[in-house]
Amino acid sequence: MATLLDNPAVDAAAVEAIVEAYAEPAWLADERRAALRSYAAAPFPTEKTEEWRYTQLKRFRLDGLALAKAPKDESVPERIRMRIADSDAEGVMVHKGNRVVLRQANIKEAGVVFTDLRTAVREHEELLRRHLYSVVNATQTKYTALNSALWENGTFVYVPKDVEVELPLGAFTTADAGGIGLGRTLIVLDVNSRLTFIDEYTSEPFEERLFFDAATEIVLQEGAKLRYVSLQNWSRNVAHMNKLRAHLGKDARLESVTVSLGADAARAEVESRLEGPGSESEMLGLYFADEGQHFNQFTLQHHATERGFSDVLFKGAVRDASQAVYSGLIVVDPHAQKTDAYQTNRNLLLDEEAEVVSIPQLEIAANDVKCSHGSTTGPVPEDQRFYLMSRGLRPEVAEHVLVTGFLYEVMSRVTLPKVAEYVERVVQAKLGVPGVKEKL
């Protein structure tokens, strides 16, 4: 039985250092101390932990890592500038390690807040006190406890009642050294408000190993609508852990897309809790693992009220000796009648050495619902590959056509064109299509 070792860098002194450095209010300091106690009490997951059964736990070890220090320099990497220039986001914030190194935001809509969490603690304390830790908190997992105790900065977005933010906003997170990095995003949409938000994680290669834990809390009040994209394309010596969880009020709607392309190993947990009648959650996922990468996805559609609708579609491709794992769960509470819920996972195997594990599950306690789940995994049809090559396509181009065709069902539902174009370029680069890698 493999276990993950604890880390001496995660202790009370580390929490108190943050509290003192930022002169945090008492309520936040108390939350951190309670989170540290939860971290100390909670066991690390093992292969016997159902949700983690097929996770390559050794890739997410913390032992030997210190807490990430401030960046070596606070310049904005050229890679990030290129991504911003080629992004759908109009208002942007760049996090480098625990520092904010760039802000470009011209939010004209009345009362919209788009700032970093440190500033939010000072200038919007009541909003933060009401919502921070309300969706992702220390009681959920060992890793959410770690994040809740020791995050240093992150992104805060608040959209007031009846306000629609027309242009997408985005946060870009990068790093230039290893250690334990922690990021946090809190998005709160008030009644009948609307927003599109992009969370992107990327970096140039660096020598040390980085474990990066990202926590994203989303609060959608009655009638609120959010389109949210999480895209990770870290360099290869990174292990990325991402907990995205949303609470939806009456008639609220969430459209999320989770993309995994980079890092040595990545685990994405995407969860929505439908708390208000008539709420809707659409969760899309896309991944392409190669050269020994391990991508692990977990989804949860929790119907806690009546007349909710949820749809999960995760599709991915694996090649070389890589592994993709999908585990999904639909939970319908006893009083959540008239629930309409779907869950689909489809995978494309490009090599005999590649491996996929797919486990969709249902837990239904109501008797008037429509729920279904499905999963498929299969190799590239050789007749299709042969047909394309017989028409003069090089092998890498033929494979690109087949992979992008397979992933099109997800990509066509990504309503941000530049995000979709970037994802396709990364897929092309992984497949060795000439001239693409230089443009990333």
N, C-alpha and C positions, 0 to 999 in steps of 0.2 A: 504494500500500500504506500503510494507516494504521498508525502505531505510537503507543504511549503513551510520553510523555516521562518520564524519571526525575525524582526529586524530591530537592533538596538537603537537605530536612529529615530524610531517612532516611539517617543516617550513623552512624559509630562513636561520635560524641559523644552522640547520642541514646540509644544502647544503654548507654553507660557512665553516663549520667545516671540511667537507671532502676536499674541495678545498684547504684549508690551510694545513691540515695534510699531504697531498700528494703533495703539491706544484704543483698543476695541471696547465697546460698551459692555456692561456686565452680562446682559442677556446672551450676547454672542460668545463671550468667554465661557459662560456656563454651558452653552451648547457644545462647544469644542471639548470641554473637559468630560462631559457626558459621553460624547462620541468616542473619546479615547478609552473610556471605561468599557464601552461596547466593543471596541476593537480588541482590547485585551481579553475580554470574556469570550468572544466569538472564535470558533475554530476556523482554520482555513479549510476550504473545500477539499474533498478527496474524491477518488474514483467511485466511492460509494454514495456520494452526494448526487442525487438523481439529475439535477440540472447541469452538473459538471462531469457526468460520467465519461464522456468521450473527449473532454478538454485535455489537451496536453499541458498538464499543470506545471510541469517543470519549466515551461517557457514563461510562466508568469511569476517566477520566484522573485522575492524581494531581498533575500539575504545577500549581503555583500554590497548592497547599494546604499549610499547616503542620500539624504534629501537633496534634490537638485538645487544648486546655488544660482545666484543671479547670473544672467548671461554674460559671456566674456566681453561682448561689446553690445551696444544697444542700437546698432544700425539695423535697418530693415534689409534682410537678404534679398538678393536680386530675384531669387526664385519666387519670393512672396510678391515682390513688385510686379513680376510678370503675371502671377495668378490674379492679382487685383485688377490689373489692366485688362485681363481677359475673363473677367468674372461678371456675373449678372448683378452682383451687389453694387449698390450706389453709395450706401453709407457703410464704412468698414472700420474695424478695429483690429490691430495686430498685437497678439500676445507672444512675447519671446521669453520662454521660461516663465518666471513670476513677474515680469515687467510688461507694461503696455508701451510699445515703442512707436506706435502710429495710430492716429485717429483721423478719420476723414468722414465727417458726418454733417449733413446739412438737413436736419429733420425739421421741416416746416409745419408738420401737422401739430395741432394744438396739444400740448401736454405730453407728447411722446418722450419717453426717457430711453436713451441708448447710451450707456456708459459702462465703466468697469465696476466690479463689485466693491473695490476699495472706496471709490468715490460714492457709490450708492450707500455704503454704510454711513458716510458723513452727511450726505445730502437728501437721502430718501429712506431714513432709518425705519419709519413706521411701515412703509411698503415692504421693506426687506424683512422686518421682524414678523410681519403677517405671513409671508409666503416662503422665505428661505427654510429649507428642511421640511416643508409641508408635503413634498412629493418624493424626493430622494433623501433619505435620512440614515442615521447610524444603525437603525434597527434591522435593516434589510440584509446586508451581507457584510462580511469582513472588509471588503473593498470600499463599500459605501461608508462604512465607519471610518476607514482610513481617510477618505476624501473629506468627510464631514469634519474631522478633527484638524486637518492640516492644510486645507486649501489656502492659498495666499491671495489669489486674484482670479478674476473671471469676467464674465459678461452679464450685464443686467439689462433687460428690455421690458418696458412697461408701455402698453398702449391703452389710453383712456377709453371710456365708454363711447361707442358710436364713431370712433375714429378709424379710418382706413389708411394705413401706410402704403402708398402706391408703389414706391420703389423698394426693391429687396434690400435688406440689411445683412451684413455678414461679419463674422469673427474668424480671423485666421490665426491659428496657433502653431508656433514653431519652436525649435530648441536648437542649441548649438553645443550641447554637452549632455552626458549621461546622468544617471541617478534616478531618484523617484520624483517624477513630475506630476503635478495635480492641477486639473483645470475644472472650472465649474461654470455652468450657464443657467441663468434663471430667466424664464420668459413668462410674463404675466399679461394676458389679454383680457381686458375688462369687457363688460357686456356689449355684444354686437360689434366688436372691433375686429380688424383684419390685419394680417402681417405675413410677409414672406421672409424667412431667415435661413442663412447658410452658415453652418459651422464646418470649418475646414481645418484639417490637421496635416501638415506637410513639413519636410525638412530636407536640407542637404545632408549627405552622409557625414557622420562624425565617428570618432573612434570608440568612445565609451558606450556601454549598454544603457539604454533608457527604458524604464518602466513608466508609462504614462497612463494615469487614471483620469478619465473625464466623466463628470456627472452632469446631466442635463435635466433640469426640472421645468415642466411646462404646466401652466395653470390656464385653462380655457374656461372663462365664465360663460354664462348663458348667451348663446347665439354667436360666440366668437369663432373665428375661422383662422387657422394657421397652416401655412405651407412651410415645412421644415426639411432641410437637407443636411445630413451629416456625412462628410466625405473624408476618409483618411487615406493618405498616400505618403506615410512616413518613409524614411530610409530604412534599410533592412535590419539594423541592429536595435530596433524598437519593439517592445511589447506594448500593445495598446489595449486598454480596457475601457469600455464605454457603456455607461448606464444611462439610457434615455427613458424617462418615464413621464407620462402625461396624465393629468386628471381633467376630464371633460364634463362641463356642466350641461344643462338642458339645451338641446339643439345645437351644441357646439360641434365643430368639425376639425379634425386633424388629418392632414395629408403629409406623411413623413416618408423620406427616402434615406436609406442607410447604405453607404457604399464603402466596401473594403477592397483596397488595391495594394497598399504598401504594407510596411512593417514585416518583421519576422513572424510575429504571431499577433492575432487580434481577436478579441471577444467583444461582440456587440450584444447588449441586452436591450431590447426595444419593447416597451410595455405601455399599454394604455388602459386606463380604468374609466369605464363609461359610467359616470355617476348620475347624469341627468337624462331624463326621458328624451328620446329622439336624437341623442348624440351619435356621431359617426366617426369612425377611425379607419383610415386607409394607411397601411404600413407596407411600403415597398422596400425590397432589399436587393442589392446586386454585389457580387464578388467574383474575383478572378484570381486564383492562387497559382503560383508557379514557383519553381526553384526551391521547393521544400517549405513554402509558407504554410502556416496553419491558421485557418479562419474559422471562427466558432460563432454561431448566431443563436440567440435565444429570443423568442417572441412570446409575449403574453397579451391576450385579449381578455380582459376581465370585465364581464357584463354584470354590473352591480345594480342595474335598474332596467325598467321595461322599455321596449321599442328601440333598442340600440342596434346599430349596424356596424360591423367591422369586417375588414377584408385584409388579409395578409398575402402578399405574393413575394417570395424570395427566390431569385434565380442566380445560379452561379456556374462557373466553369473551373476545372482544375486540370493542371498538367504537371509533368515531371513527377517527383515524389512528394507532392503536396497533399494536404488534407483539408476538406471542408466538412464542417459539422453544423447541422441545423436541428434545433429542438424547439418545438412550438407548442403552445398550450392555449386552448380556449376554455375559459371558466365562465359558466353561467350560473349565477346565484338563484336560489329558489323563487324569488319574486321577480326575476328578470324575464317576464313573459314577453312574447312577440320579438324575441331576439333573432337577429339575422346575422350569421357569422360564417366566414369562410377563411380557409387557411390552405395555402398551396406552396410547396417547395419543389423546384425542378433543378436538376443538375446535369451538366455535360462533362463527361470524362474524355480528356484528350490524350491520355497515356495510360498504359496498363499499370504503371506504378502509382498513379494518383488514386486517392481514396475519398469516398464520400459516406458520411453517416447522416441519415435523415430520420427524425422521430417526431412526427406530428401527433398531437394528443388532444383529447376532449375530456372535460369534466362538466357534465350538464346536470343541473338539479331542478330545472323547470321542464314543464311538459308541453308547452306551446311555443316551440322554437324551430328555426331552420338553421342547422349547422352542418358543415361538411369540411373534410380535410382530405388532402391528397399529396402524394409525393412520388416523383419519378427520378431515376438516375440511369443514364445510359451513355454509351460511347457515340462518337461522331459516326454517322452512317458512311461507310466506306464508299458506297455508290455515289453519294453526293460529293465526297471529296474527289473521287475519280472523275466525275462529270466536270467539275470546275477546272481541274488540272488538264483535262483533255481539251478544254477550251482555251488553253494557253496561260492560265493563271499559275504563278509560282506557288510552291507549297505553302509559304507563310501567308500569302495573300488569300489563297483558297481557305486556309484555316481561319483567317480574319473574317471572311465573308460568312463562314458557318457560325463562328462564335457570336459575332454582332447580330446575325440573324436570330440566333437563339435568345440573346439578351434583349432583343428589340421590344419584346412584350413589356419589359420593365422600363427601358429607356424611353419608349414612346409615351409613357405616362409621366415622365419627368418634364414638368412644364417650364423649366428654366433652360433655354436652349444652349447657353454657354456651358452650363454644368454638364449637359448631355454630350456636347462636343468634346469637352475635356476628358470625360470618362472614356469616350470612344478612342481618343488619341492615346491614353494610357494603355488601353487594351491592345491597340495596334502596336505600341512600343514593346509590350510584353511578348507579342507574337513575332517580333522581329521585322515588322514592315519597314522597309528602308526610308530614312529621312524623317521619321516621326519623333524619335527619342530626342533629337536636338531641339525640338520645338516645345518640350515640356519644361 
